[in-house]
Amino acid sequence: MTRKLRFRGESHHKVDGKGRVSIPASFRRVLEAGDPNYTEGLNPELVIVYGDKRRKYLECYTVEAIEEVDDKIEALPRGSVERRMLQRLFNTQSHATSVDDTGRLVLPAKLREKIGLSSEALFTGAGDTFQIWEPETYESEELAATEEWLDDLPDNVDPLIFLDGPSGG
């Protein structure tokens, strides 16, 4: 079985006035591996989903990851509210793009404004997707929520126990 590349780690990058931001090199390798049309010399494609108003970040999908989401949406009954809403969130409120020749993304103003991004972006790996955050928002909300979750666990509980399901076994 081939090992599937994953987005891992976090990295800060400058954003210029035109919304250009470098993608971490390791993330570019995952985008290349997750784009069935990618070949050496081409730029890998990706989809940036921005629609969920509750999310204060941009969620970036490889071509394969977004196709998996699309397949699940298409399996829902045609005309159902769930299908229409998910189509709106993942198809309408998304931005298909590619990495440029210098390893950067160009983030349109609408997307930067949605998350309050100005001069610096924080890239965070999330397995088969990655997120782009305004660094202070990540610190104050996402990191704080993780710390709170850990603080609520008894001292003798290792978070790895949750990998085996809700009962821990």
Backbone as JSON, one array per atom type, in Angstrom:
{
  "sequence": "MTRKLRFRGESHHKVDGKGRVSIPASFRRVLEAGDPNYTEGLNPELVIVYGDKRRKYLECYTVEAIEEVDDKIEALPRGSVERRMLQRLFNTQSHATSVDDTGRLVLPAKLREKIGLSSEALFTGAGDTFQIWEPETYESEELAATEEWLDDLPDNVDPLIFLDGPSGG",
  "N": [[0.84, -1.18, 0.0], [0.57, 2.19, -0.84], [1.96, 5.0, 0.76], [0.05, 7.67, 1.85], [0.45, 11.06, 1.3], [0.3, 13.72, 3.66], [-0.95, 16.88, 4.86], [0.96, 18.52, 7.16], [2.0, 20.19, 10.15], [2.85, 23.67, 10.86], [3.16, 26.99, 9.55], [4.41, 30.24, 9.08], [3.85, 32.89, 6.76], [4.61, 35.67, 4.67], [2.28, 37.99, 3.26], [1.76, 39.63, 0.27], [0.83, 42.88, -1.13], [-0.79, 42.26, -3.29], [-1.99, 39.98, -2.58], [-0.48, 37.69, -2.76], [1.04, 34.75, -1.58], [3.51, 32.62, -0.28], [3.47, 29.08, -0.44], [4.06, 26.55, 1.96], [6.81, 24.38, 1.25], [6.56, 21.61, 1.75], [3.8, 21.35, 1.74], [3.25, 21.9, -0.91], [4.22, 19.58, -2.12], [2.32, 17.72, -1.27], [0.03, 18.76, -2.5], [0.76, 18.35, -5.19], [0.87, 15.53, -5.26], [-1.8, 15.01, -4.77], [-3.14, 15.79, -7.02], [-4.47, 14.51, -9.77], [-3.91, 15.25, -12.41], [-1.44, 16.38, -12.37], [1.84, 16.8, -13.56], [5.41, 16.76, -13.8], [6.68, 20.02, -14.14], [4.25, 21.24, -14.47], [1.77, 23.22, -12.68], [0.39, 22.44, -9.57], [-3.11, 21.99, -8.91], [-5.74, 23.26, -6.76], [-8.48, 23.62, -4.42], [-10.01, 26.24, -2.76], [-12.04, 26.56, -0.06], [-14.42, 28.71, 1.25], [-16.92, 29.26, 2.29], [-18.4, 28.63, 4.76], [-19.71, 30.5, 7.25], [-19.11, 30.33, 9.92], [-16.53, 29.55, 10.12], [-13.31, 30.8, 10.54], [-11.24, 30.79, 8.81], [-9.53, 29.78, 5.79], [-10.21, 26.88, 3.97], [-8.27, 24.56, 2.38], [-8.24, 22.33, -0.27], [-6.91, 19.39, -1.79], [-7.1, 18.29, -5.22], [-7.99, 15.62, -5.3], [-9.09, 15.35, -2.69], [-11.22, 17.22, -2.7], [-12.76, 16.14, -4.71], [-13.61, 13.81, -3.49], [-15.31, 14.89, -1.54], [-17.17, 16.08, -3.28], [-18.24, 13.76, -4.5], [-19.6, 12.63, -2.34], [-21.51, 14.59, -1.86], [-22.95, 14.45, -4.28], [-24.11, 11.98, -3.93], [-26.2, 12.39, -2.27], [-29.8, 12.83, -2.02], [-31.21, 14.23, -4.93], [-32.36, 17.52, -5.03], [-32.71, 17.67, -2.32], [-32.53, 19.54, 0.75], [-30.13, 19.37, 2.14], [-28.31, 18.56, 0.15], [-28.42, 20.79, -1.59], [-27.5, 22.85, 0.11], [-24.92, 21.96, 0.81], [-23.77, 21.89, -1.74], [-23.76, 24.63, -2.23], [-22.0, 25.51, -0.21], [-19.6, 24.11, -0.8], [-19.21, 24.11, -3.58], [-20.21, 26.5, -4.8], [-19.31, 28.55, -3.03], [-16.48, 28.61, -3.21], [-13.08, 28.59, -4.41], [-11.42, 27.78, -7.18], [-8.08, 27.17, -7.97], [-4.54, 27.46, -8.74], [-1.17, 26.62, -7.87], [1.35, 29.04, -8.35], [4.16, 29.6, -10.65], [6.23, 30.25, -8.95], [5.71, 29.01, -6.58], [3.65, 30.09, -5.12], [0.42, 31.17, -3.85], [-2.31, 33.04, -5.07], [-4.38, 34.96, -3.3], [-7.6, 36.05, -3.58], [-9.01, 39.33, -2.91], [-11.56, 39.2, -1.68], [-11.48, 36.75, -0.29], [-9.33, 37.18, 1.45], [-10.35, 39.29, 2.95], [-12.51, 38.03, 4.18], [-11.35, 36.5, 6.23], [-9.86, 38.35, 7.54], [-7.22, 38.76, 6.74], [-4.02, 40.18, 6.38], [-0.99, 41.16, 6.34], [0.37, 38.84, 7.01], [0.19, 35.27, 6.91], [-0.94, 32.26, 8.38], [-0.26, 28.97, 7.85], [-1.78, 25.89, 8.41], [-1.49, 22.46, 8.85], [-3.88, 19.9, 8.19], [-4.21, 17.16, 7.79], [-5.76, 15.76, 5.17], [-6.39, 18.19, 4.15], [-5.5, 21.71, 4.22], [-5.26, 24.66, 6.22], [-5.67, 28.21, 6.03], [-4.94, 30.87, 8.01], [-5.47, 34.0, 9.72], [-2.89, 34.95, 11.73], [-3.24, 35.92, 14.48], [-5.94, 35.38, 14.99], [-5.96, 32.6, 14.89], [-4.35, 31.99, 17.11], [-5.87, 33.12, 19.24], [-8.33, 31.84, 19.07], [-8.45, 29.12, 17.88], [-6.16, 27.76, 18.92], [-6.57, 28.36, 21.6], [-8.99, 27.0, 22.04], [-8.14, 24.36, 21.73], [-6.33, 24.12, 23.85], [-8.12, 24.49, 25.98], [-9.75, 22.23, 25.68], [-7.87, 20.21, 26.21], [-7.27, 20.9, 28.87], [-9.66, 20.24, 30.09], [-9.62, 17.5, 30.15], [-9.01, 14.65, 32.23], [-5.93, 14.42, 34.08], [-4.63, 11.96, 33.71], [-5.4, 11.04, 31.24], [-4.64, 10.22, 28.0], [-4.79, 11.85, 24.93], [-4.69, 10.17, 22.68], [-6.32, 8.01, 23.14], [-8.82, 8.54, 22.11], [-8.72, 7.86, 19.47], [-9.56, 5.31, 19.16], [-12.27, 5.33, 19.19], [-15.4, 6.51, 20.68], [-15.71, 5.21, 23.18], [-13.21, 4.6, 23.9], [-12.18, 2.13, 23.31]],
  "CA": [[0.0, 0.0, 0.0], [1.36, 3.43, -0.91], [1.73, 5.95, 1.84], [-0.6, 8.89, 1.39], [1.04, 12.27, 1.87], [-0.62, 14.53, 4.45], [-0.53, 18.23, 5.26], [1.34, 18.5, 8.58], [2.79, 21.3, 10.65], [2.36, 25.04, 10.72], [4.19, 27.83, 8.95], [4.02, 31.64, 8.86], [4.34, 33.42, 5.49], [4.21, 37.05, 4.35], [1.29, 38.19, 2.2], [2.04, 40.94, -0.33], [-0.32, 43.72, -1.41], [-1.64, 41.65, -4.31], [-2.54, 38.74, -2.03], [0.37, 36.53, -3.05], [1.65, 34.16, -0.38], [4.22, 31.37, -0.56], [2.95, 27.87, 0.2], [5.17, 25.72, 2.45], [7.27, 23.4, 0.25], [5.99, 20.28, 2.03], [2.4, 21.4, 1.33], [3.23, 21.81, -2.37], [4.4, 18.16, -2.48], [1.02, 17.05, -1.05], [-0.85, 19.23, -3.59], [1.17, 17.65, -6.41], [0.46, 14.12, -5.14], [-3.26, 14.94, -4.74], [-3.69, 16.31, -8.27], [-4.27, 13.46, -10.77], [-3.42, 15.8, -13.68], [-0.13, 17.0, -12.19], [3.08, 16.19, -14.03], [6.56, 17.66, -13.63], [6.63, 21.18, -15.0], [2.94, 21.89, -14.33], [1.48, 23.72, -11.35], [-0.74, 21.68, -9.02], [-4.36, 22.71, -8.66], [-6.38, 23.06, -5.47], [-9.73, 24.35, -4.25], [-10.11, 26.94, -1.49], [-13.43, 26.68, 0.35], [-14.52, 29.84, 2.18], [-18.31, 29.58, 2.51], [-18.99, 28.48, 6.08], [-19.5, 31.75, 7.98], [-18.61, 30.04, 11.27], [-15.09, 29.29, 10.03], [-12.53, 32.03, 10.42], [-10.06, 30.39, 8.05], [-9.79, 29.23, 4.46], [-9.9, 25.45, 3.94], [-7.69, 24.26, 1.07], [-8.38, 20.92, -0.61], [-6.3, 18.86, -3.0], [-8.11, 17.89, -6.2], [-8.56, 14.34, -4.86], [-9.9, 15.54, -1.48], [-12.48, 17.9, -3.03], [-13.55, 15.18, -5.5], [-14.24, 12.92, -2.5], [-16.44, 15.66, -0.99], [-18.17, 16.2, -4.36], [-18.9, 12.46, -4.66], [-20.54, 12.46, -1.22], [-22.62, 15.52, -2.1], [-23.74, 13.92, -5.38], [-24.82, 10.78, -3.48], [-27.4, 12.83, -1.55], [-30.96, 12.93, -2.92], [-31.35, 15.44, -5.73], [-33.44, 18.37, -4.55], [-32.75, 17.75, -0.86], [-31.95, 20.76, 1.31], [-28.73, 19.09, 2.48], [-27.51, 18.59, -1.07], [-28.33, 22.18, -2.07], [-26.66, 23.65, 1.02], [-23.53, 21.51, 0.66], [-23.31, 22.39, -3.04], [-23.48, 26.06, -2.08], [-20.8, 25.69, 0.62], [-18.37, 23.52, -1.36], [-19.06, 24.37, -5.01], [-20.42, 27.92, -5.09], [-18.47, 29.39, -2.18], [-15.12, 28.07, -3.27], [-12.22, 29.24, -5.41], [-10.47, 26.84, -7.81], [-6.87, 27.9, -8.33], [-3.35, 26.61, -8.82], [0.07, 27.2, -7.36], [2.03, 29.68, -9.49], [5.5, 29.1, -10.98], [7.18, 30.52, -7.86], [5.26, 28.32, -5.38], [2.75, 30.95, -4.35], [-1.01, 31.26, -4.11], [-2.85, 34.39, -5.1], [-5.65, 34.96, -2.58], [-8.4, 37.21, -3.95], [-9.35, 40.24, -1.82], [-12.75, 38.69, -0.99], [-11.07, 35.69, 0.64], [-8.49, 37.8, 2.5], [-11.24, 40.08, 3.81], [-13.36, 37.11, 4.95], [-10.66, 36.03, 7.43], [-9.08, 39.45, 8.11], [-5.81, 38.54, 6.42], [-3.36, 41.36, 5.82], [0.42, 41.04, 5.96], [0.95, 37.54, 7.32], [-0.74, 34.15, 6.93], [-0.5, 31.05, 9.06], [-0.7, 27.73, 7.21], [-1.82, 24.79, 9.37], [-1.82, 21.18, 8.25], [-5.05, 19.23, 8.76], [-4.35, 15.86, 7.15], [-5.97, 15.82, 3.71], [-6.6, 19.59, 3.8], [-4.77, 22.64, 5.08], [-6.01, 25.88, 6.49], [-4.96, 29.48, 6.04], [-5.47, 31.67, 9.11], [-4.83, 35.21, 10.2], [-2.21, 34.35, 12.89], [-3.8, 36.26, 15.79], [-7.21, 34.67, 15.13], [-5.62, 31.21, 15.21], [-3.86, 31.96, 18.5], [-6.9, 33.45, 20.22], [-9.51, 30.98, 18.99], [-8.22, 27.69, 17.64], [-5.21, 27.27, 19.9], [-7.23, 28.47, 22.91], [-9.98, 25.92, 22.13], [-7.39, 23.11, 21.92], [-5.83, 24.15, 25.23], [-9.28, 24.3, 26.87], [-10.13, 20.82, 25.57], [-6.87, 19.44, 26.96], [-7.42, 21.21, 30.3], [-10.85, 19.57, 30.59], [-9.36, 16.07, 30.28], [-8.27, 14.27, 33.44], [-4.48, 14.39, 33.86], [-4.13, 10.65, 33.32], [-5.98, 10.63, 29.95], [-3.85, 10.54, 26.8], [-5.73, 12.07, 23.83], [-4.66, 9.07, 21.7], [-7.39, 7.06, 23.43], [-9.99, 8.86, 21.3], [-8.57, 7.27, 18.14], [-10.23, 4.01, 19.17], [-13.72, 5.52, 19.27], [-15.89, 7.25, 21.84], [-15.58, 4.48, 24.45], [-11.79, 4.39, 24.16], [-11.79, 0.76, 23.11]],
  "C": [[0.89, 1.24, 0.0], [0.97, 4.35, 0.23], [1.14, 7.23, 1.26], [0.04, 10.09, 2.08], [-0.05, 13.08, 2.56], [-0.04, 15.91, 4.68], [-0.27, 18.18, 6.76], [2.14, 19.76, 8.91], [2.11, 22.64, 10.47], [3.51, 25.92, 10.27], [3.63, 29.23, 8.7], [4.63, 32.14, 7.55], [3.8, 34.83, 5.27], [3.21, 37.04, 3.21], [1.57, 39.56, 1.61], [0.73, 41.66, -0.65], [-1.28, 43.16, -2.44], [-2.24, 40.32, -3.84], [-1.73, 37.51, -2.34], [1.05, 36.06, -1.77], [2.3, 32.84, -0.77], [3.57, 30.22, 0.21], [4.15, 27.08, 0.74], [5.53, 24.63, 1.43], [6.66, 22.03, 0.49], [4.51, 20.24, 1.62], [2.3, 21.3, -0.19], [3.39, 20.37, -2.82], [3.08, 17.41, -2.33], [0.03, 17.47, -2.14], [-0.52, 18.51, -4.89], [0.67, 16.2, -6.39], [-1.06, 13.97, -5.2], [-3.93, 15.49, -5.98], [-3.43, 15.28, -9.37], [-3.73, 13.96, -12.11], [-2.02, 16.39, -13.58], [0.96, 16.14, -12.82], [4.18, 17.23, -13.86], [6.48, 18.81, -14.63], [5.3, 21.91, -14.97], [2.77, 22.4, -12.9], [0.28, 22.98, -10.79], [-1.94, 22.58, -8.75], [-4.87, 22.38, -7.27], [-7.67, 23.85, -5.44], [-9.74, 24.94, -2.84], [-11.58, 27.13, -1.17], [-13.51, 27.75, 1.43], [-15.94, 30.08, 2.69], [-18.85, 29.54, 3.92], [-18.68, 29.71, 6.93], [-18.96, 31.54, 9.39], [-17.1, 29.83, 11.27], [-14.34, 30.58, 9.78], [-11.2, 31.74, 9.72], [-10.5, 29.93, 6.67], [-9.36, 27.77, 4.49], [-9.46, 25.1, 2.52], [-7.65, 22.76, 0.84], [-7.53, 20.57, -1.82], [-7.43, 18.52, -3.96], [-8.78, 16.59, -5.75], [-9.48, 14.51, -3.66], [-11.24, 16.21, -1.82], [-13.36, 16.99, -3.89], [-14.26, 14.19, -4.58], [-15.46, 13.61, -1.88], [-17.55, 15.76, -2.04], [-18.94, 14.89, -4.56], [-19.93, 12.24, -3.56], [-21.74, 13.38, -1.38], [-23.54, 14.96, -3.18], [-24.53, 12.67, -5.0], [-26.09, 11.14, -2.69], [-28.57, 12.96, -2.52], [-31.01, 14.29, -3.63], [-32.55, 16.23, -5.22], [-33.51, 18.47, -3.03], [-32.08, 19.04, -0.39], [-30.47, 20.54, 1.6], [-27.83, 19.15, 1.24], [-27.34, 20.02, -1.58], [-27.4, 23.02, -1.2], [-25.19, 23.25, 0.88], [-22.94, 21.92, -0.69], [-22.94, 23.87, -2.93], [-22.18, 26.27, -1.31], [-19.52, 25.22, -0.07], [-18.17, 23.77, -2.84], [-19.17, 25.85, -5.32], [-19.43, 28.79, -4.32], [-17.08, 28.79, -2.06], [-14.38, 28.74, -4.42], [-11.22, 28.2, -5.93], [-9.27, 27.65, -8.28], [-5.71, 26.93, -8.5], [-2.18, 27.37, -8.21], [0.76, 27.86, -8.55], [3.45, 29.12, -9.65], [6.51, 29.3, -9.86], [6.73, 29.88, -6.53], [4.33, 29.13, -4.5], [1.3, 30.74, -4.75], [-1.35, 32.73, -4.23], [-4.23, 34.3, -4.45], [-6.44, 36.2, -2.95], [-8.78, 38.03, -2.71], [-10.54, 39.73, -1.01], [-12.39, 37.64, 0.06], [-10.22, 36.26, 1.78], [-9.37, 38.57, 3.48], [-12.08, 39.18, 4.71], [-12.68, 36.69, 6.25], [-9.78, 37.12, 8.06], [-7.59, 39.34, 7.87], [-5.19, 39.79, 5.84], [-1.93, 41.04, 5.44], [1.06, 39.69, 6.23], [-0.14, 36.49, 7.38], [-0.1, 32.99, 7.68], [-1.11, 29.86, 8.33], [-0.67, 26.64, 8.28], [-2.25, 23.52, 8.65], [-2.99, 20.53, 8.95], [-5.28, 17.89, 8.04], [-4.52, 15.97, 5.65], [-6.37, 17.21, 3.24], [-5.6, 20.43, 4.58], [-5.58, 23.91, 5.19], [-5.09, 27.08, 6.42], [-5.68, 30.38, 7.03], [-4.79, 33.03, 9.17], [-4.21, 34.76, 11.53], [-2.83, 34.67, 14.25], [-5.13, 35.56, 16.03], [-6.95, 33.22, 15.52], [-5.21, 31.09, 16.68], [-5.02, 32.12, 19.48], [-8.09, 32.49, 20.2], [-9.18, 29.5, 18.89], [-7.28, 27.1, 18.69], [-5.82, 27.3, 21.3], [-8.24, 27.34, 23.09], [-9.28, 24.57, 22.37], [-6.89, 23.02, 23.36], [-6.97, 23.89, 26.22], [-9.72, 22.84, 26.86], [-9.17, 19.95, 26.37], [-7.01, 19.66, 28.46], [-8.62, 20.5, 30.91], [-10.67, 18.05, 30.74], [-8.69, 15.78, 31.62], [-6.78, 14.14, 33.1], [-3.96, 13.06, 33.34], [-4.69, 10.17, 31.98], [-5.11, 11.14, 28.81], [-4.84, 10.72, 25.65], [-5.74, 10.96, 22.77], [-5.78, 8.06, 21.93], [-8.62, 7.29, 22.55], [-9.9, 8.3, 19.88], [-9.3, 5.92, 18.04], [-11.74, 4.12, 19.31], [-14.12, 6.16, 20.58], [-15.68, 6.55, 23.17], [-14.11, 4.25, 24.8], [-11.36, 2.95, 23.93], [-12.59, 0.15, 22.1]]
}
